[in-house]
Amino acid sequence: MVNLMEYDGLCLFLLFVCCRHVCPVKVGAKGGFSHQSRMFVVIWVTLFTSVRANNADPAQPNGMRKHCQQDGYCVTLNDGVVTAEAGLCAVIPCSFKSAFTSSKIIWYKCEALKCEDSDGVFASKESEGRVSLLESAISKKNCSIRINNLIASDSGSYQLRVEGRGPGEKYTYTVAKTNLSLTGLKQKPTLVVPPLTEGQQTTLTCTAPGLCSGSPPNITWSWRRGGEEDFTITGNITGFHTENLTDFTQRHSSTLTFHPSAEHHGTNITCKISFTGDTTTEETLILNVTSIMKECGDHFGTIPWAVAAASLSVNVLCLVSMWLLWNKSKKVKPNQEDRTYMSLQKMDTSPEYDVIIQNKHGKVRTARTVGPRLSEQISLSNQ
């Protein structure tokens, strides 16, 4: 089994032999080929390499494309650029096919157009412990790698090489490379603050961005009031939590438990995430603490007014009731038995006149009085 360099060299040698025998040329005084011979070789080499380089399947919707260098040797990589943010992690998807049973996978980080001259990323001191295969079973032909705690030097091109156990079982897939591009950390932590009430214990939660399974980030909490410096609140309890989502993804978060007080109202709470390589990101929110006195006032501050309103309502009802009763008593006609009639009847023009009184029992009394004469007859009733 030959590797790629041996295969290319053999192809070029056969091409040269064919050219030598099929198209004989004159040799110059110094034993070199003529100009026509050199041009013929260059043209055939260009055609040969271009055919090999274009032996690729159409790109899939996820950007993956299958490239084959020769029969039995193919690699499927992301045909575009894998982008990631510093401090987080990146996954370079990959699968391969080889004519021999592979027992080792090597990834090279290409530097200045050279790949195999450098150490593999798994053995590099710079990336030691940060780069790993997603699938440890090489027999599954999965060559995908994960790079944790990304730093600026991780950007660049990566090339795959597989090796077997037998002699000559080595093959480097030069037909395709995958590119990793790093940007600054743009994601911010997720800070959750529930409603805060003075004196009631509460818990804040801060979740780090990214789902990397590398080194856990450092999460810190701080308070600040206006333009003052950060200050620490005594009696708070912090906790760090890691949630395993898949075999290679995790979610990291921190909780802060404390008893809010009036002095916390209007202060800034900041959650800061620090990743390996001095990469940091943070999120800040303003605390809004509800005072107990205000809450009591909201519930009980209206009681005096309610009592006064109720008292006034009772007084008004009493007055209205008394008025209605009094008004009703005026309109009620007396019973026939209870009536007493007094009849004043004008008799004549003399200063004396008769007064006739009849009570309920029908008794009539007549009296004569002296005084001005009445001009008309009137009746009085008494209950």
C-alpha beads as a LAMMPS data file, in Angstrom:
LAMMPS data file: protein, C-alpha beads

383 atoms
382 bonds

1 atom types
1 bond types

-500.0 500.0 xlo xhi
-500.0 500.0 ylo yhi
-500.0 500.0 zlo zhi

Masses

1 110.0

Atoms # bond

1 1 1 0.000 0.000 0.000
2 1 1 1.418 3.381 -0.989
3 1 1 0.723 6.778 0.424
4 1 1 -0.245 9.870 -1.549
5 1 1 3.318 11.078 -2.230
6 1 1 4.387 7.698 -3.529
7 1 1 1.253 7.496 -5.655
8 1 1 1.817 10.916 -7.204
9 1 1 5.472 10.172 -7.881
10 1 1 4.637 6.904 -9.604
11 1 1 2.034 8.602 -11.798
12 1 1 4.479 11.306 -12.856
13 1 1 7.194 8.732 -13.585
14 1 1 4.861 6.732 -15.832
15 1 1 3.804 9.946 -17.554
16 1 1 7.447 10.780 -18.196
17 1 1 8.188 7.308 -19.618
18 1 1 5.193 7.523 -21.949
19 1 1 6.249 10.921 -23.092
20 1 1 9.797 9.695 -23.647
21 1 1 8.822 6.751 -25.818
22 1 1 5.780 8.075 -27.621
23 1 1 7.151 11.514 -28.354
24 1 1 10.967 11.181 -28.777
25 1 1 12.745 14.483 -28.687
26 1 1 16.217 15.698 -29.282
27 1 1 18.520 16.092 -26.350
28 1 1 20.605 19.178 -26.148
29 1 1 24.329 19.404 -25.624
30 1 1 23.930 19.248 -21.900
31 1 1 21.622 16.246 -21.980
32 1 1 18.428 18.241 -21.194
33 1 1 15.060 18.066 -22.865
34 1 1 14.025 20.460 -25.551
35 1 1 11.555 23.230 -24.848
36 1 1 8.742 21.314 -26.595
37 1 1 9.264 18.299 -24.349
38 1 1 9.108 20.339 -21.181
39 1 1 5.906 22.031 -22.299
40 1 1 4.343 18.664 -23.113
41 1 1 5.104 17.346 -19.615
42 1 1 3.773 20.493 -17.918
43 1 1 0.484 20.321 -19.832
44 1 1 -0.083 16.662 -18.913
45 1 1 0.764 17.244 -15.246
46 1 1 -1.688 20.160 -15.085
47 1 1 -4.461 18.107 -16.634
48 1 1 -3.707 15.202 -14.297
49 1 1 -3.835 17.255 -11.105
50 1 1 -6.916 19.228 -12.149
51 1 1 -8.873 16.053 -12.831
52 1 1 -7.960 14.701 -9.416
53 1 1 -8.830 17.952 -7.642
54 1 1 -12.290 18.194 -9.209
55 1 1 -13.305 14.672 -8.234
56 1 1 -15.846 15.866 -5.661
57 1 1 -19.557 15.378 -5.099
58 1 1 -21.972 18.344 -4.977
59 1 1 -22.098 20.104 -1.639
60 1 1 -24.821 19.040 0.782
61 1 1 -27.211 21.605 2.391
62 1 1 -25.076 21.619 5.560
63 1 1 -21.967 22.508 3.560
64 1 1 -20.461 19.021 3.650
65 1 1 -18.862 17.704 0.474
66 1 1 -17.300 14.361 -0.395
67 1 1 -13.858 14.466 -2.026
68 1 1 -12.127 11.410 -3.489
69 1 1 -8.433 11.363 -4.379
70 1 1 -8.441 7.840 -5.808
71 1 1 -10.464 4.688 -5.558
72 1 1 -10.996 3.690 -1.956
73 1 1 -9.814 7.003 -0.474
74 1 1 -12.448 9.668 0.142
75 1 1 -13.024 12.316 2.791
76 1 1 -16.173 14.319 3.570
77 1 1 -15.575 17.766 5.064
78 1 1 -17.294 21.110 5.420
79 1 1 -16.660 22.754 2.084
80 1 1 -17.023 26.222 3.551
81 1 1 -15.612 27.820 6.683
82 1 1 -16.347 26.681 10.230
83 1 1 -16.816 29.815 12.336
84 1 1 -16.632 29.988 16.117
85 1 1 -16.101 32.507 18.925
86 1 1 -12.992 32.811 21.053
87 1 1 -13.239 31.131 24.427
88 1 1 -15.960 28.742 23.315
89 1 1 -15.594 25.549 21.290
90 1 1 -15.799 24.391 17.678
91 1 1 -16.628 21.090 16.013
92 1 1 -15.058 20.189 12.671
93 1 1 -17.291 17.495 11.121
94 1 1 -15.551 14.805 9.088
95 1 1 -15.891 11.252 7.791
96 1 1 -13.513 9.222 5.628
97 1 1 -13.031 6.063 3.585
98 1 1 -9.737 4.203 3.184
99 1 1 -8.628 1.039 1.384
100 1 1 -6.950 -0.311 4.517
101 1 1 -8.150 -0.792 8.078
102 1 1 -7.409 2.460 9.857
103 1 1 -6.108 2.405 13.409
104 1 1 -5.028 6.015 13.877
105 1 1 -6.374 9.429 12.917
106 1 1 -4.110 12.457 12.711
107 1 1 -5.114 16.052 12.123
108 1 1 -2.520 18.541 10.941
109 1 1 -2.684 22.287 11.480
110 1 1 -1.361 23.819 8.265
111 1 1 1.179 26.590 8.631
112 1 1 2.443 28.617 5.662
113 1 1 0.968 26.133 3.177
114 1 1 2.742 23.259 4.933
115 1 1 0.754 20.701 6.861
116 1 1 2.652 17.458 7.443
117 1 1 5.774 19.288 8.554
118 1 1 3.974 20.291 11.756
119 1 1 3.041 18.074 14.657
120 1 1 -0.455 16.717 14.751
121 1 1 -2.890 18.774 16.831
122 1 1 -3.367 15.920 19.290
123 1 1 0.347 15.999 20.153
124 1 1 0.829 19.763 20.015
125 1 1 1.646 21.422 23.326
126 1 1 -0.436 24.446 22.355
127 1 1 -3.602 22.402 21.870
128 1 1 -2.846 19.580 24.286
129 1 1 -5.987 18.537 26.104
130 1 1 -8.172 20.889 24.055
131 1 1 -8.585 18.781 20.893
132 1 1 -10.293 15.399 20.834
133 1 1 -12.206 13.096 18.524
134 1 1 -15.963 13.080 18.836
135 1 1 -15.963 9.334 18.219
136 1 1 -13.228 7.223 19.797
137 1 1 -14.053 4.136 17.691
138 1 1 -12.025 4.690 14.519
139 1 1 -13.752 1.752 12.837
140 1 1 -16.830 3.984 12.479
141 1 1 -14.868 6.193 10.045
142 1 1 -15.799 9.319 12.014
143 1 1 -12.907 11.771 11.980
144 1 1 -14.805 14.731 13.492
145 1 1 -12.893 16.689 16.125
146 1 1 -13.855 19.143 18.850
147 1 1 -11.610 22.029 19.881
148 1 1 -12.344 23.542 23.317
149 1 1 -11.232 26.839 24.838
150 1 1 -10.612 28.381 21.441
151 1 1 -7.745 30.850 21.090
152 1 1 -6.689 33.031 18.164
153 1 1 -3.982 30.618 16.981
154 1 1 -6.599 27.920 16.385
155 1 1 -7.714 29.719 13.218
156 1 1 -6.453 28.215 9.984
157 1 1 -6.615 25.132 7.782
158 1 1 -6.720 21.537 8.986
159 1 1 -5.800 18.409 7.024
160 1 1 -6.610 14.756 7.711
161 1 1 -4.275 11.752 7.699
162 1 1 -5.113 8.146 8.574
163 1 1 -2.756 5.281 9.336
164 1 1 -3.110 1.511 9.579
165 1 1 -1.098 -1.182 11.276
166 1 1 0.559 -2.636 8.194
167 1 1 3.645 -1.332 6.400
168 1 1 2.892 1.529 4.089
169 1 1 -0.643 1.896 5.404
170 1 1 -0.536 5.674 5.596
171 1 1 -2.640 8.095 3.661
172 1 1 -2.959 11.889 3.758
173 1 1 -6.060 13.446 2.245
174 1 1 -4.558 16.433 0.479
175 1 1 -7.551 16.736 -1.827
176 1 1 -9.461 18.813 0.739
177 1 1 -8.906 20.846 3.892
178 1 1 -11.290 22.399 6.351
179 1 1 -10.930 25.995 7.521
180 1 1 -11.631 27.312 10.997
181 1 1 -12.239 31.036 11.490
182 1 1 -12.379 32.658 14.929
183 1 1 -14.142 35.860 15.912
184 1 1 -14.292 37.735 19.193
185 1 1 -16.729 36.554 21.845
186 1 1 -20.078 38.214 21.118
187 1 1 -22.457 36.082 23.153
188 1 1 -23.494 37.278 26.609
189 1 1 -24.518 35.253 29.633
190 1 1 -28.217 34.794 30.402
191 1 1 -29.075 36.527 33.694
192 1 1 -32.448 35.694 35.296
193 1 1 -33.720 37.877 38.181
194 1 1 -37.123 37.002 39.726
195 1 1 -39.335 39.619 41.481
196 1 1 -37.535 40.823 44.609
197 1 1 -39.205 41.643 47.949
198 1 1 -37.343 43.078 50.902
199 1 1 -36.432 40.401 53.450
200 1 1 -37.626 37.457 51.353
201 1 1 -34.926 35.014 50.201
202 1 1 -34.447 34.886 46.442
203 1 1 -32.124 33.190 43.927
204 1 1 -30.600 34.714 40.796
205 1 1 -29.316 32.516 37.949
206 1 1 -26.559 33.233 35.432
207 1 1 -25.912 30.828 32.522
208 1 1 -22.681 30.957 30.522
209 1 1 -22.880 31.134 26.713
210 1 1 -21.866 28.158 24.615
211 1 1 -22.293 24.434 25.194
212 1 1 -18.657 23.376 25.424
213 1 1 -17.450 20.449 27.471
214 1 1 -13.982 21.861 27.962
215 1 1 -12.696 23.708 30.999
216 1 1 -15.593 25.088 33.067
217 1 1 -15.680 28.898 32.975
218 1 1 -15.258 31.048 36.052
219 1 1 -18.503 32.851 37.001
220 1 1 -18.419 35.803 39.411
221 1 1 -21.099 38.142 40.824
222 1 1 -20.752 41.797 41.753
223 1 1 -22.934 44.754 42.819
224 1 1 -22.504 48.427 42.083
225 1 1 -24.502 51.444 43.230
226 1 1 -24.421 54.338 40.779
227 1 1 -20.846 55.389 40.041
228 1 1 -19.467 53.736 43.168
229 1 1 -17.066 50.836 43.185
230 1 1 -18.208 47.227 43.372
231 1 1 -19.213 46.057 46.821
232 1 1 -19.875 42.664 48.358
233 1 1 -23.102 41.703 50.085
234 1 1 -22.642 39.530 53.114
235 1 1 -24.708 36.429 53.689
236 1 1 -25.020 35.448 50.014
237 1 1 -24.595 31.869 48.816
238 1 1 -23.280 31.010 45.342
239 1 1 -23.424 27.672 43.588
240 1 1 -21.942 26.309 40.334
241 1 1 -23.909 23.851 38.231
242 1 1 -23.056 21.789 35.132
243 1 1 -25.734 20.130 33.038
244 1 1 -24.686 17.415 30.574
245 1 1 -26.773 17.818 27.431
246 1 1 -24.993 15.297 25.185
247 1 1 -21.774 13.311 25.291
248 1 1 -19.789 16.410 24.340
249 1 1 -21.975 19.400 25.215
250 1 1 -22.580 20.943 28.619
251 1 1 -24.335 23.957 30.078
252 1 1 -22.631 25.855 32.899
253 1 1 -24.494 28.159 35.291
254 1 1 -24.168 29.846 38.669
255 1 1 -26.790 30.739 41.269
256 1 1 -26.749 33.535 43.835
257 1 1 -29.052 33.230 46.865
258 1 1 -29.500 36.170 49.261
259 1 1 -32.072 38.249 51.168
260 1 1 -32.761 41.520 49.342
261 1 1 -32.879 44.687 51.411
262 1 1 -33.704 48.320 50.767
263 1 1 -30.038 49.079 50.058
264 1 1 -30.108 46.699 47.083
265 1 1 -32.833 48.643 45.332
266 1 1 -31.506 50.428 42.249
267 1 1 -28.109 48.713 42.366
268 1 1 -26.516 47.015 39.355
269 1 1 -25.993 43.265 39.537
270 1 1 -23.328 41.931 37.158
271 1 1 -22.582 38.343 36.155
272 1 1 -19.128 37.944 34.605
273 1 1 -17.964 34.851 32.696
274 1 1 -14.220 34.229 32.325
275 1 1 -13.018 31.577 29.878
276 1 1 -9.552 30.138 29.387
277 1 1 -7.283 32.557 27.551
278 1 1 -8.514 35.735 29.262
279 1 1 -11.728 35.782 27.247
280 1 1 -14.563 37.387 29.222
281 1 1 -18.163 38.428 28.769
282 1 1 -20.715 39.844 31.200
283 1 1 -24.329 40.925 31.635
284 1 1 -25.692 43.633 33.979
285 1 1 -29.221 44.269 35.247
286 1 1 -30.716 46.811 37.681
287 1 1 -32.326 45.346 40.801
288 1 1 -35.833 46.468 41.711
289 1 1 -36.604 45.562 45.338
290 1 1 -40.136 46.004 46.670
291 1 1 -40.195 47.475 50.191
292 1 1 -42.239 45.745 52.910
293 1 1 -43.641 49.103 54.076
294 1 1 -44.757 49.921 50.584
295 1 1 -46.295 46.500 50.207
296 1 1 -48.121 46.926 53.516
297 1 1 -49.224 50.359 52.434
298 1 1 -50.549 48.918 49.220
299 1 1 -52.621 46.407 51.192
300 1 1 -53.503 48.278 54.413
301 1 1 -52.981 51.953 53.708
302 1 1 -56.582 52.341 52.516
303 1 1 -58.170 50.926 55.703
304 1 1 -58.647 54.325 57.492
305 1 1 -60.230 55.698 54.374
306 1 1 -62.402 52.612 54.072
307 1 1 -63.540 52.967 57.702
308 1 1 -64.333 56.632 57.225
309 1 1 -66.254 55.893 54.055
310 1 1 -68.208 53.117 55.770
311 1 1 -69.015 55.386 58.738
312 1 1 -70.152 58.144 56.455
313 1 1 -72.296 55.707 54.520
314 1 1 -73.964 54.500 57.743
315 1 1 -74.669 58.065 58.840
316 1 1 -76.131 58.940 55.485
317 1 1 -78.309 55.837 55.577
318 1 1 -79.551 56.722 59.060
319 1 1 -80.391 60.262 58.029
320 1 1 -82.120 59.083 54.893
321 1 1 -84.101 56.503 56.892
322 1 1 -85.193 59.105 59.456
323 1 1 -86.203 61.497 56.728
324 1 1 -88.203 58.810 54.959
325 1 1 -89.968 57.824 58.181
326 1 1 -90.737 61.417 59.036
327 1 1 -91.974 62.150 55.569
328 1 1 -94.092 59.005 55.603
329 1 1 -95.673 59.966 58.933
330 1 1 -96.792 63.228 57.441
331 1 1 -98.529 61.527 54.556
332 1 1 -100.353 58.823 56.540
333 1 1 -104.067 59.606 57.053
334 1 1 -105.424 59.010 60.596
335 1 1 -107.876 56.232 61.241
336 1 1 -111.573 57.186 61.604
337 1 1 -111.642 56.126 65.248
338 1 1 -108.754 58.332 66.209
339 1 1 -110.047 61.458 64.645
340 1 1 -111.155 64.446 66.738
341 1 1 -112.872 67.202 64.903
342 1 1 -113.005 70.743 65.913
343 1 1 -115.394 72.816 63.957
344 1 1 -115.262 76.518 64.045
345 1 1 -118.286 77.917 62.447
346 1 1 -118.943 81.550 61.830
347 1 1 -122.373 82.371 63.106
348 1 1 -122.799 86.024 62.638
349 1 1 -120.980 89.293 62.886
350 1 1 -121.096 89.485 66.675
351 1 1 -117.868 89.144 68.633
352 1 1 -119.101 85.862 70.083
353 1 1 -119.062 82.482 68.232
354 1 1 -119.621 78.820 68.992
355 1 1 -116.897 76.131 69.060
356 1 1 -118.147 72.568 68.433
357 1 1 -115.766 69.688 69.308
358 1 1 -116.471 66.017 68.494
359 1 1 -114.185 63.253 69.697
360 1 1 -113.841 59.652 68.454
361 1 1 -116.624 58.428 70.627
362 1 1 -119.045 60.735 68.960
363 1 1 -119.448 63.087 71.899
364 1 1 -120.012 66.639 71.001
365 1 1 -119.159 69.603 73.084
366 1 1 -120.129 73.113 72.327
367 1 1 -118.577 76.207 73.814
368 1 1 -119.048 79.822 73.211
369 1 1 -116.087 82.056 72.986
370 1 1 -115.612 85.713 72.567
371 1 1 -113.212 87.089 70.046
372 1 1 -112.891 87.992 66.429
373 1 1 -115.260 86.143 64.200
374 1 1 -113.950 83.548 61.827
375 1 1 -114.346 84.217 58.191
376 1 1 -114.686 80.487 57.334
377 1 1 -115.187 77.041 58.794
378 1 1 -112.117 74.835 59.409
379 1 1 -111.584 71.274 60.666
380 1 1 -108.671 70.040 62.750
381 1 1 -107.744 66.401 63.166
382 1 1 -105.562 64.885 65.846
383 1 1 -104.272 61.298 66.002

Bonds

1 1 1 2
2 1 2 3
3 1 3 4
4 1 4 5
5 1 5 6
6 1 6 7
7 1 7 8
8 1 8 9
9 1 9 10
10 1 10 11
11 1 11 12
12 1 12 13
13 1 13 14
14 1 14 15
15 1 15 16
16 1 16 17
17 1 17 18
18 1 18 19
19 1 19 20
20 1 20 21
21 1 21 22
22 1 22 23
23 1 23 24
24 1 24 25
25 1 25 26
26 1 26 27
27 1 27 28
28 1 28 29
29 1 29 30
30 1 30 31
31 1 31 32
32 1 32 33
33 1 33 34
34 1 34 35
35 1 35 36
36 1 36 37
37 1 37 38
38 1 38 39
39 1 39 40
40 1 40 41
41 1 41 42
42 1 42 43
43 1 43 44
44 1 44 45
45 1 45 46
46 1 46 47
47 1 47 48
48 1 48 49
49 1 49 50
50 1 50 51
51 1 51 52
52 1 52 53
53 1 53 54
54 1 54 55
55 1 55 56
56 1 56 57
57 1 57 58
58 1 58 59
59 1 59 60
60 1 60 61
61 1 61 62
62 1 62 63
63 1 63 64
64 1 64 65
65 1 65 66
66 1 66 67
67 1 67 68
68 1 68 69
69 1 69 70
70 1 70 71
71 1 71 72
72 1 72 73
73 1 73 74
74 1 74 75
75 1 75 76
76 1 76 77
77 1 77 78
78 1 78 79
79 1 79 80
80 1 80 81
81 1 81 82
82 1 82 83
83 1 83 84
84 1 84 85
85 1 85 86
86 1 86 87
87 1 87 88
88 1 88 89
89 1 89 90
90 1 90 91
91 1 91 92
92 1 92 93
93 1 93 94
94 1 94 95
95 1 95 96
96 1 96 97
97 1 97 98
98 1 98 99
99 1 99 100
100 1 100 101
101 1 101 102
102 1 102 103
103 1 103 104
104 1 104 105
105 1 105 106
106 1 106 107
107 1 107 108
108 1 108 109
109 1 109 110
110 1 110 111
111 1 111 112
112 1 112 113
113 1 113 114
114 1 114 115
115 1 115 116
116 1 116 117
117 1 117 118
118 1 118 119
119 1 119 120
120 1 120 121
121 1 121 122
122 1 122 123
123 1 123 124
124 1 124 125
125 1 125 126
126 1 126 127
127 1 127 128
128 1 128 129
129 1 129 130
130 1 130 131
131 1 131 132
132 1 132 133
133 1 133 134
134 1 134 135
135 1 135 136
136 1 136 137
137 1 137 138
138 1 138 139
139 1 139 140
140 1 140 141
141 1 141 142
142 1 142 143
143 1 143 144
144 1 144 145
145 1 145 146
146 1 146 147
147 1 147 148
148 1 148 149
149 1 149 150
150 1 150 151
151 1 151 152
152 1 152 153
153 1 153 154
154 1 154 155
155 1 155 156
156 1 156 157
157 1 157 158
158 1 158 159
159 1 159 160
160 1 160 161
161 1 161 162
162 1 162 163
163 1 163 164
164 1 164 165
165 1 165 166
166 1 166 167
167 1 167 168
168 1 168 169
169 1 169 170
170 1 170 171
171 1 171 172
172 1 172 173
173 1 173 174
174 1 174 175
175 1 175 176
176 1 176 177
177 1 177 178
178 1 178 179
179 1 179 180
180 1 180 181
181 1 181 182
182 1 182 183
183 1 183 184
184 1 184 185
185 1 185 186
186 1 186 187
187 1 187 188
188 1 188 189
189 1 189 190
190 1 190 191
191 1 191 192
192 1 192 193
193 1 193 194
194 1 194 195
195 1 195 196
196 1 196 197
197 1 197 198
198 1 198 199
199 1 199 200
200 1 200 201
201 1 201 202
202 1 202 203
203 1 203 204
204 1 204 205
205 1 205 206
206 1 206 207
207 1 207 208
208 1 208 209
209 1 209 210
210 1 210 211
211 1 211 212
212 1 212 213
213 1 213 214
214 1 214 215
215 1 215 216
216 1 216 217
217 1 217 218
218 1 218 219
219 1 219 220
220 1 220 221
221 1 221 222
222 1 222 223
223 1 223 224
224 1 224 225
225 1 225 226
226 1 226 227
227 1 227 228
228 1 228 229
229 1 229 230
230 1 230 231
231 1 231 232
232 1 232 233
233 1 233 234
234 1 234 235
235 1 235 236
236 1 236 237
237 1 237 238
238 1 238 239
239 1 239 240
240 1 240 241
241 1 241 242
242 1 242 243
243 1 243 244
244 1 244 245
245 1 245 246
246 1 246 247
247 1 247 248
248 1 248 249
249 1 249 250
250 1 250 251
251 1 251 252
252 1 252 253
253 1 253 254
254 1 254 255
255 1 255 256
256 1 256 257
257 1 257 258
258 1 258 259
259 1 259 260
260 1 260 261
261 1 261 262
262 1 262 263
263 1 263 264
264 1 264 265
265 1 265 266
266 1 266 267
267 1 267 268
268 1 268 269
269 1 269 270
270 1 270 271
271 1 271 272
272 1 272 273
273 1 273 274
274 1 274 275
275 1 275 276
276 1 276 277
277 1 277 278
278 1 278 279
279 1 279 280
280 1 280 281
281 1 281 282
282 1 282 283
283 1 283 284
284 1 284 285
285 1 285 286
286 1 286 287
287 1 287 288
288 1 288 289
289 1 289 290
290 1 290 291
291 1 291 292
292 1 292 293
293 1 293 294
294 1 294 295
295 1 295 296
296 1 296 297
297 1 297 298
298 1 298 299
299 1 299 300
300 1 300 301
301 1 301 302
302 1 302 303
303 1 303 304
304 1 304 305
305 1 305 306
306 1 306 307
307 1 307 308
308 1 308 309
309 1 309 310
310 1 310 311
311 1 311 312
312 1 312 313
313 1 313 314
314 1 314 315
315 1 315 316
316 1 316 317
317 1 317 318
318 1 318 319
319 1 319 320
320 1 320 321
321 1 321 322
322 1 322 323
323 1 323 324
324 1 324 325
325 1 325 326
326 1 326 327
327 1 327 328
328 1 328 329
329 1 329 330
330 1 330 331
331 1 331 332
332 1 332 333
333 1 333 334
334 1 334 335
335 1 335 336
336 1 336 337
337 1 337 338
338 1 338 339
339 1 339 340
340 1 340 341
341 1 341 342
342 1 342 343
343 1 343 344
344 1 344 345
345 1 345 346
346 1 346 347
347 1 347 348
348 1 348 349
349 1 349 350
350 1 350 351
351 1 351 352
352 1 352 353
353 1 353 354
354 1 354 355
355 1 355 356
356 1 356 357
357 1 357 358
358 1 358 359
359 1 359 360
360 1 360 361
361 1 361 362
362 1 362 363
363 1 363 364
364 1 364 365
365 1 365 366
366 1 366 367
367 1 367 368
368 1 368 369
369 1 369 370
370 1 370 371
371 1 371 372
372 1 372 373
373 1 373 374
374 1 374 375
375 1 375 376
376 1 376 377
377 1 377 378
378 1 378 379
379 1 379 380
380 1 380 381
381 1 381 382
382 1 382 383
